[in-house]
Amino acid sequence: MAEQKKILVVEDEDNHYELILRGCAERSGEYVFDRARSILEARQKISKRPPDLILTDWKLPDGEGIELIDQGPDMNSRTPVVVMTSHGNEAWAVNAMKLGALDYIVKSPAALSDMSQCIARALREWESVIARSQAEEALRISEQKYRVVADNTYNWEFWIGPDDRCQYVSPSCEKITGYPAHRFEEDSFLLNRIIHPEDKDGFEEHRHSARDLKERAEIEFRIVRPDGEVRWIGHACQPMFDEQDRFIGTRGSNRDITRRKTIEMERERLIAELQEALAKIKVLSGLLPICASCKKVKDDQGYWNQIEAYISERSEAEFSHGLCPDCIKKLYPGYPAP
């Protein structure tokens, strides 16, 4: 079970606080709520037990809720803040976001009763912000030492600039694709050309989607090497943005997953064959009423059928007719038994 998220509601009006709780009742198992009626009380609670999200009113008895926004540079130590107001406007919203608010809400009964959706959205957005921040920090550090690491990595690492030109391709690409790294750096469209024709559209859709959503994305596709061999590639990429949210390129990694895909496809083939075989099997079970004299079998509708007809209709068995040795002696006493 996922750990419950701690939500600190900074609200001095009881009716608004009650509306928020009622609006989140359906997800009570996901959130743990605490309340502060002022900025001072909120800071005391935050210092003792930092919440996962602060939901604060703009106007409070001892100041403005935006004072709770932490401007510290370390994103991992900051707590996201969603600000609420009873009289919001566009200028107010822009100001709140500039000050560092993750989101804002104009308080109304409808908005407060749907607060669970707002909280869920804010938590997802903050996870995305943290992930992006961590990726950017990792990239900043890696710029000093990536050559040592990337040039000796097993996977095919790459960096593509905002103009779609390859800024870096690790040497390991050659053992996977058959092309040396400099070919990719000189020819920005080489990757697109070696992708299997059936996978080109899916890769293009993935590439644009990852950039538009501004988040890490993964896809599997095939490439065709110069010798005609087809290999499966496990691809993961992360679009990167600077402090002004300008797209500065794509960082990613490709790995050869041909062996794994071959095993998966063989397993799927065997499962399909087994399912097909099982579908052809018919099983007779249960109590069969059978006549002690003529050996006819009574079916579900109450009709008596020859036993071979009954079994043939309900299984894959086929019958051939003959006489057993005992019947030959009884019916044809002078005929030698086989």
C-alpha positions as CSV (number, residue, x, y, z in Angstrom):
1,M,0.0,0.0,0.0
2,A,1.4,3.4,-1.0
3,E,2.4,5.8,1.9
4,Q,-0.2,8.4,2.7
5,K,0.6,11.9,1.6
6,K,0.6,14.5,4.4
7,I,-1.4,17.7,3.5
8,L,-1.2,20.8,5.7
9,V,-4.2,23.0,5.2
10,V,-3.6,26.6,6.4
11,E,-7.1,28.0,6.7
12,D,-8.7,30.1,9.4
13,E,-12.3,29.7,8.3
14,D,-13.9,26.5,9.6
15,N,-16.5,26.2,6.8
16,H,-13.9,26.3,4.1
17,Y,-11.8,23.7,5.9
18,E,-14.8,21.4,6.3
19,L,-15.5,21.7,2.5
20,I,-12.0,20.7,1.7
21,L,-12.2,17.6,3.9
22,R,-15.5,16.6,2.4
23,G,-14.1,17.2,-1.1
24,C,-11.4,14.7,-0.3
25,A,-13.5,12.1,1.5
26,E,-13.4,9.7,-1.3
27,R,-9.6,9.6,-1.2
28,S,-9.2,9.6,2.6
29,G,-7.0,6.6,2.4
30,E,-4.5,8.5,0.4
31,Y,-4.1,11.7,2.3
32,V,-3.5,12.6,6.0
33,F,-4.7,16.2,6.8
34,D,-3.4,18.6,9.4
35,R,-4.6,22.1,9.9
36,A,-3.0,25.4,10.9
37,R,-5.0,28.6,11.4
38,S,-2.1,31.1,10.9
39,I,1.3,31.4,9.3
40,L,3.0,31.1,12.7
41,E,1.2,27.9,13.5
42,A,1.9,26.6,10.0
43,R,5.6,27.2,10.4
44,Q,5.7,25.4,13.7
45,K,4.0,22.4,12.2
46,I,6.2,22.4,9.1
47,S,9.4,22.5,11.3
48,K,8.2,19.5,13.3
49,R,6.8,17.4,10.5
50,P,7.3,18.7,6.9
51,P,4.2,17.9,4.8
52,D,4.1,16.7,1.2
53,L,1.9,19.6,0.2
54,I,0.8,22.9,1.7
55,L,-2.7,24.2,0.8
56,T,-2.9,27.7,2.1
57,D,-5.4,30.6,2.1
58,W,-4.0,33.9,0.7
59,K,-5.3,36.1,3.5
60,L,-4.5,34.8,7.1
61,P,-4.8,36.6,10.4
62,D,-1.0,37.2,10.7
63,G,-0.1,37.7,7.0
64,E,-0.3,36.3,3.5
65,G,-0.1,32.6,2.7
66,I,2.5,33.1,0.1
67,E,5.0,33.7,2.9
68,L,5.1,30.0,3.3
69,I,6.6,29.5,-0.1
70,D,10.2,28.3,0.3
71,Q,12.6,30.0,-2.1
72,G,15.5,27.7,-1.3
73,P,17.5,26.5,-4.3
74,D,17.3,22.8,-3.3
75,M,14.1,21.5,-4.9
76,N,14.3,18.3,-2.9
77,S,14.0,20.1,0.4
78,R,11.2,22.4,-0.7
79,T,7.5,21.8,0.0
80,P,5.1,22.6,-2.8
81,V,2.5,25.3,-2.1
82,V,-1.0,25.7,-3.6
83,V,-2.6,29.1,-2.7
84,M,-6.3,29.7,-2.3
85,T,-8.2,33.0,-2.5
86,S,-11.8,34.2,-2.3
87,H,-11.3,37.1,-4.7
88,G,-8.8,36.0,-7.4
89,N,-7.9,37.6,-10.7
90,E,-5.4,37.1,-13.4
91,A,-2.8,39.5,-12.0
92,W,-3.1,37.8,-8.6
93,A,-2.6,34.4,-10.2
94,V,0.4,35.5,-12.1
95,N,2.0,37.0,-9.0
96,A,1.4,33.8,-7.0
97,M,3.1,31.7,-9.6
98,K,6.0,34.1,-9.9
99,L,6.5,33.9,-6.2
100,G,6.8,30.1,-6.5
101,A,3.3,28.8,-5.9
102,L,2.8,25.4,-7.6
103,D,-0.9,26.2,-8.3
104,Y,-3.7,28.5,-7.3
105,I,-7.4,28.1,-6.6
106,V,-10.2,30.6,-6.5
107,K,-12.3,29.4,-3.6
108,S,-15.9,28.4,-4.3
109,P,-18.1,25.6,-3.0
110,A,-17.6,23.7,-6.3
111,A,-13.8,24.2,-6.3
112,L,-13.4,23.2,-2.7
113,S,-15.7,20.1,-3.1
114,D,-13.4,19.0,-5.9
115,M,-10.2,19.5,-3.9
116,S,-9.1,15.9,-4.2
117,Q,-8.5,16.4,-7.9
118,C,-6.5,19.6,-7.3
119,I,-4.3,17.9,-4.7
120,A,-3.7,14.9,-6.9
121,R,-2.8,17.1,-9.8
122,A,-0.4,19.2,-7.6
123,L,1.4,16.2,-6.2
124,R,1.9,14.8,-9.7
125,E,3.1,18.1,-11.0
126,W,5.6,18.4,-8.1
127,E,6.9,14.9,-8.7
128,S,7.5,16.0,-12.3
129,V,9.2,19.2,-11.2
130,I,11.5,17.3,-8.9
131,A,12.3,14.7,-11.6
132,R,13.1,17.5,-14.0
133,S,15.2,19.3,-11.5
134,Q,17.1,16.1,-10.6
135,A,17.7,15.4,-14.3
136,E,19.0,18.9,-14.9
137,E,21.3,18.7,-11.9
138,A,22.6,15.4,-13.1
139,L,23.2,16.8,-16.5
140,R,25.1,19.8,-15.1
141,I,27.4,17.5,-13.1
142,S,27.9,15.1,-15.9
143,E,29.2,17.8,-18.3
144,Q,32.5,17.7,-16.3
145,K,33.0,13.9,-16.5
146,Y,30.6,12.4,-19.0
147,R,33.3,11.6,-21.5
148,V,35.0,9.1,-19.1
149,V,31.7,7.5,-18.2
150,A,29.8,7.6,-21.5
151,D,32.7,6.6,-23.7
152,N,33.0,3.4,-21.8
153,T,29.4,2.6,-21.2
154,Y,27.8,-0.6,-22.5
155,N,24.6,1.2,-23.8
156,W,24.5,3.6,-26.7
157,E,24.3,7.0,-25.1
158,F,23.4,10.1,-27.0
159,W,22.8,13.8,-26.7
160,I,20.7,15.6,-29.4
161,G,20.7,19.4,-29.5
162,P,17.6,21.6,-30.1
163,D,18.4,21.7,-33.8
164,D,18.1,17.9,-34.0
165,R,21.9,17.5,-34.6
166,C,23.8,14.9,-32.6
167,Q,26.0,16.7,-30.0
168,Y,27.4,13.4,-28.6
169,V,27.1,9.7,-29.4
170,S,28.9,7.1,-27.4
171,P,31.3,4.7,-29.2
172,S,29.2,1.7,-28.1
173,C,26.7,2.6,-30.8
174,E,29.0,0.8,-33.3
175,K,28.7,-2.6,-31.7
176,I,24.9,-2.2,-31.7
177,T,24.2,-0.5,-35.0
178,G,27.3,-1.3,-37.1
179,Y,27.9,2.5,-37.6
180,P,30.7,4.4,-35.8
181,A,29.8,7.3,-33.5
182,H,31.1,10.0,-36.0
183,R,28.6,8.8,-38.6
184,F,25.7,9.8,-36.3
185,E,27.4,13.1,-35.4
186,E,27.9,13.9,-39.1
187,D,24.5,12.7,-40.3
188,S,21.7,13.7,-37.9
189,F,19.1,11.6,-39.8
190,L,21.1,8.4,-39.8
191,L,19.1,7.0,-36.8
192,N,15.8,7.7,-38.6
193,R,17.0,5.9,-41.7
194,I,18.1,2.7,-39.9
195,I,14.9,2.3,-38.0
196,H,12.8,-0.5,-39.3
197,P,10.1,0.8,-41.8
198,E,7.3,-0.6,-39.6
199,D,8.5,1.3,-36.5
200,K,9.3,4.7,-38.0
201,D,5.8,6.2,-37.4
202,G,5.8,5.0,-33.8
203,F,9.2,6.4,-33.1
204,E,8.3,9.8,-34.6
205,E,5.2,10.0,-32.4
206,H,7.2,9.1,-29.3
207,R,9.8,11.7,-30.1
208,H,7.3,14.5,-30.4
209,S,5.2,13.3,-27.5
210,A,8.3,13.2,-25.1
211,R,9.2,16.8,-26.0
212,D,5.6,18.1,-25.7
213,L,5.0,16.5,-22.3
214,K,8.5,17.5,-21.1
215,E,9.1,14.2,-19.4
216,R,11.0,11.0,-19.7
217,A,9.6,8.5,-22.2
218,E,10.5,5.0,-23.4
219,I,9.8,3.0,-26.5
220,E,11.0,-0.2,-28.1
221,F,11.7,-0.4,-31.9
222,R,13.8,-2.2,-34.4
223,I,16.8,-1.1,-36.4
224,V,18.4,-2.6,-39.5
225,R,22.2,-2.9,-39.5
226,P,24.3,-2.4,-42.7
227,D,24.6,-6.2,-42.9
228,G,20.8,-6.6,-42.9
229,E,20.5,-7.9,-39.4
230,V,17.5,-6.7,-37.5
231,R,18.0,-5.8,-33.8
232,W,15.6,-4.6,-31.1
233,I,16.4,-1.4,-29.3
234,G,15.1,-0.3,-25.8
235,H,15.1,3.5,-26.0
236,A,14.7,6.0,-23.2
237,C,15.0,9.8,-23.6
238,Q,14.5,12.9,-21.5
239,P,13.9,16.3,-23.1
240,M,15.9,19.0,-21.3
241,F,15.0,22.7,-20.6
242,D,17.0,25.6,-19.2
243,E,16.0,28.0,-16.4
244,Q,13.8,29.9,-18.9
245,D,12.0,26.7,-19.9
246,R,13.6,26.8,-23.3
247,F,14.2,23.4,-25.0
248,I,17.9,22.7,-25.1
249,G,18.0,19.2,-26.4
250,T,17.3,15.5,-25.7
251,R,19.4,13.2,-23.5
252,G,18.9,9.5,-24.0
253,S,20.1,5.9,-24.0
254,N,19.6,3.0,-26.3
255,R,20.3,-0.6,-25.4
256,D,20.3,-3.8,-27.4
257,I,17.3,-5.9,-26.2
258,T,17.2,-8.4,-29.1
259,R,17.8,-11.5,-27.0
260,R,15.1,-10.5,-24.6
261,K,12.6,-9.8,-27.4
262,T,13.4,-13.1,-29.0
263,I,12.7,-15.0,-25.8
264,E,9.5,-13.0,-25.3
265,M,8.2,-13.7,-28.9
266,E,9.1,-17.4,-28.6
267,R,7.2,-17.6,-25.3
268,E,4.2,-15.8,-26.8
269,R,4.3,-18.3,-29.7
270,L,4.3,-21.3,-27.4
271,I,1.5,-19.8,-25.3
272,A,-0.6,-19.2,-28.4
273,E,0.0,-22.8,-29.6
274,L,-1.0,-24.2,-26.2
275,Q,-4.1,-22.0,-26.1
276,E,-5.1,-23.2,-29.6
277,A,-4.6,-26.8,-28.6
278,L,-6.6,-26.4,-25.4
279,A,-9.4,-24.8,-27.3
280,K,-9.8,-27.9,-29.4
281,I,-10.1,-30.2,-26.4
282,K,-13.6,-31.2,-25.2
283,V,-14.0,-33.0,-21.9
284,L,-16.9,-35.2,-20.8
285,S,-17.6,-35.1,-17.1
286,G,-20.3,-35.7,-14.6
287,L,-23.0,-38.4,-14.2
288,L,-24.1,-40.0,-17.5
289,P,-27.5,-41.9,-17.3
290,I,-27.0,-45.1,-19.4
291,C,-29.5,-47.9,-20.2
292,A,-28.3,-51.1,-18.6
293,S,-29.8,-53.1,-21.6
294,C,-29.3,-51.2,-24.8
295,K,-26.5,-48.9,-23.6
296,K,-28.2,-45.7,-24.8
297,V,-27.3,-42.5,-23.0
298,K,-29.8,-39.9,-21.8
299,D,-28.9,-36.3,-22.9
300,D,-29.6,-33.0,-21.1
301,Q,-33.0,-32.7,-22.9
302,G,-34.1,-36.1,-21.7
303,Y,-33.7,-37.9,-25.1
304,W,-32.0,-41.3,-25.3
305,N,-29.1,-41.4,-27.8
306,Q,-26.7,-44.1,-29.1
307,I,-23.6,-43.8,-26.9
308,E,-21.3,-43.3,-29.9
309,A,-23.5,-40.4,-31.1
310,Y,-23.5,-38.8,-27.7
311,I,-19.8,-39.0,-27.2
312,S,-19.0,-37.8,-30.8
313,E,-21.0,-34.6,-30.3
314,R,-19.3,-33.8,-27.0
315,S,-15.7,-34.7,-27.7
316,E,-13.1,-35.1,-30.5
317,A,-13.4,-38.9,-30.4
318,E,-14.3,-40.8,-33.6
319,F,-15.8,-44.3,-33.7
320,S,-15.2,-47.3,-36.0
321,H,-17.4,-50.4,-35.6
322,G,-16.6,-54.1,-35.3
323,L,-17.2,-57.1,-33.1
324,C,-15.4,-58.1,-30.0
325,P,-14.3,-61.8,-29.5
326,D,-17.1,-62.5,-27.1
327,C,-19.8,-61.2,-29.4
328,I,-18.3,-63.1,-32.4
329,K,-18.6,-66.3,-30.3
330,K,-22.2,-65.5,-29.3
331,L,-23.5,-64.3,-32.7
332,Y,-21.4,-66.5,-35.0
333,P,-20.5,-69.7,-33.1
334,G,-18.7,-71.3,-35.9
335,Y,-16.7,-68.3,-37.0
336,P,-13.1,-68.2,-35.6
337,A,-12.4,-65.3,-33.3
338,P,-9.7,-62.8,-34.5
